[in-house]
Amino acid sequence: MRLLFVCTQNRLRSHTAEQVFSQRPGIECTSAGVHSSADVPLDGELIEWADIIFVMEQVHKTKMASRFKSHLNGKRVVCLGIPDDYAYMEPALVQLLETKVTPYIQVC
């Protein structure tokens, strides 16, 4: 299963999620940001690669849909509703990600 995590700058939330879930067997992960100055900017190739796309906030889903509509073709996009209030690998963020993402990867 290939998971793509998306936030704004790809420095805190999505990068943390990539680190947390890349340790799971049978899962490949990457992360990106919707802003042009993101550490890894989101592109159509990443979207096409992913089985499930997790965005941290609704604004990320909206930006992705407007810029990459042709690449989304029925892709499953899940909004996690995680605000930009956490540091990289902050325990509270890790726990929140585990709680919100795990149900989606257990059913697939």
Secondary structure per residue as TSV (DSSP state, phi and psi in degrees):
chain	resnum	aa	ss	phi	psi
A	1	M	-	360.0	134.9
A	2	R	E	-111.9	120.9
A	3	L	E	-112.4	135.2
A	4	L	E	-117.3	125.6
A	5	F	E	-108.6	132.5
A	6	V	E	-127.9	132.3
A	7	C	E	-136.8	-153.7
A	8	T	S	-83.0	-58.8
A	9	Q	S	-105.9	-6.8
A	10	N	S	59.8	41.0
A	11	R	S	-119.9	-31.6
A	12	L	S	-118.7	-73.9
A	13	R	H	-67.8	-56.8
A	14	S	H	-67.7	-35.1
A	15	H	H	-67.2	-39.4
A	16	T	H	-61.1	-47.1
A	17	A	H	-59.1	-42.2
A	18	E	H	-59.0	-44.8
A	19	Q	H	-64.7	-42.5
A	20	V	H	-65.1	-48.5
A	21	F	H	-87.9	-13.8
A	22	S	T	-70.0	-14.4
A	23	Q	T	-82.8	-9.4
A	24	R	S	-83.0	137.3
A	25	P	T	-65.5	141.0
A	26	G	T	79.6	6.8
A	27	I	-	-122.3	131.5
A	28	E	E	-109.7	139.1
A	29	C	E	-133.2	150.5
A	30	T	E	-149.0	171.6
A	31	S	E	-145.2	159.7
A	32	A	E	-157.2	169.5
A	33	G	E	-123.7	150.8
A	34	V	S	-80.7	-17.0
A	35	H	S	-81.2	145.6
A	36	S	T	-63.1	-23.2
A	37	S	T	-95.7	13.2
A	38	A	S	-61.2	153.3
A	39	D	S	-56.4	-44.4
A	40	V	S	-126.4	102.2
A	41	P	B	-68.9	139.4
A	42	L	-	-63.2	138.6
A	43	D	-	-142.9	170.3
A	44	G	H	-61.9	-34.2
A	45	E	H	-63.3	-42.2
A	46	L	H	-64.1	-41.7
A	47	I	H	-62.7	-45.1
A	48	E	H	-65.3	-32.4
A	49	W	H	-65.6	-36.2
A	50	A	-	-76.5	144.5
A	51	D	S	-85.2	-40.9
A	52	I	E	-133.5	137.4
A	53	I	E	-112.6	125.5
A	54	F	E	-109.0	120.5
A	55	V	E	-105.2	148.1
A	56	M	S	-78.3	-34.6
A	57	E	S	-138.7	159.7
A	58	Q	H	-58.4	-34.8
A	59	V	H	-60.4	-33.6
A	60	H	H	-68.3	-39.3
A	61	K	H	-64.6	-42.3
A	62	T	H	-63.7	-46.8
A	63	K	H	-63.7	-41.9
A	64	M	H	-63.0	-44.1
A	65	A	H	-64.1	-37.4
A	66	S	H	-75.5	-33.2
A	67	R	H	-91.0	-26.0
A	68	F	S	-130.2	32.8
A	69	K	H	-53.0	-43.4
A	70	S	H	-67.9	-20.1
A	71	H	H	-90.0	-17.1
A	72	L	H	-76.3	-32.0
A	73	N	T	17.3	67.2
A	74	G	T	75.5	11.0
A	75	K	-	-62.7	144.8
A	76	R	E	-81.2	118.9
A	77	V	E	-119.0	123.1
A	78	V	E	-115.5	125.6
A	79	C	E	-91.6	119.9
A	80	L	-	-84.6	-17.8
A	81	G	-	65.1	42.5
A	82	I	-	-108.8	112.5
A	83	P	-	-71.5	165.6
A	84	D	S	-83.0	62.9
A	85	D	-	-119.3	13.5
A	86	Y	-	-127.2	153.7
A	87	A	-	-89.9	163.5
A	88	Y	T	-58.3	127.6
A	89	M	T	60.3	20.1
A	90	E	-	-60.4	131.2
A	91	P	H	-52.8	-38.3
A	92	A	H	-64.8	-36.9
A	93	L	H	-68.9	-43.5
A	94	V	H	-59.1	-45.3
A	95	Q	H	-63.9	-42.5
A	96	L	H	-62.4	-43.8
A	97	L	H	-62.2	-45.4
A	98	E	H	-57.3	-45.9
A	99	T	H	-64.6	-42.2
A	100	K	H	-85.1	-31.7
A	101	V	H	-89.9	-38.7
A	102	T	H	-51.9	-43.2
A	103	P	H	-58.4	-31.6
A	104	Y	H	-75.1	-32.0
A	105	I	H	-90.1	-10.8
A	106	Q	H	-82.2	-28.0
A	107	V	-	-87.6	-11.6
A	108	C	-	-94.5	360.0
